[in-house]
Amino acid sequence: MLGDCANCNCNHMCARLGKSCTGVQTEEVLALYNEEERRIMDAAAYVEATYYMKYTRLQETAAFARKMGYTKIGIGFCIGIAEEARLFAAYLSKEFEVYSVCCKNCGVEKDVLGLKKVNPDAPVECMCNPKGQADFLNKQNCQLFVSAGLCVGHDALFARTCKGPVTTLVVKDRVLAHNPMSVVYSGYWKKKLGLE
């Protein structure tokens, strides 16, 4: 079963009954986590259990940072949600030192790298700079990094470059109002994607 949990044929007994269908022993699982990662697991479990169905993702992010004892949060966001990012930063700034950096930081044109443009006729179309976002936030000594609406692939580069834990506040989906789960809730999209 290991490697195909999406098509589980044992009714996810790992979650329901605390049983493994993988042959992986508890000791092996525990050995995967170092001391800092166990602190993260503890804080995440605390937030989940304490605020389950009570807090929004934004509130949970603040609660997690608080439980971890973090004081500096860095937000890497898409320029398309600049106003939302301003509000996220305003909320988090009530309690934390917050740094934010948009995806188009440094203003490098796509032509420089030969990248495909969304609008080929545009005289200027700047590339996203996810590694630059992470580098800036690393230099601010951020302790928690927040990904907000970055493009697919750019979010991966951002997460890989950050020198600390990364959590996702917003997942970009321009078609579905940044709610990619909608694709499996909508009869129209399920049919269109051949999921019915």
Secondary structure, DSSP 8 states (H G I E B T S, - for coil): -TT-GGG-SSTTHHHHHS--SS---HHHHHHT--HHHHHHHHHHHHHHHHHTTTS-HHHHHHHHHHHHT--EEEEEE-GGGHHHHHHHHHHHTTTSEEEEEETTTT--BHHHHT---SSTT-S--B---HHHHHHHHHHTT-SEEEEES--TTHHHHHHHH-SS-EEEEE---TTTTT-TTHHHH-HHHHHHTT--
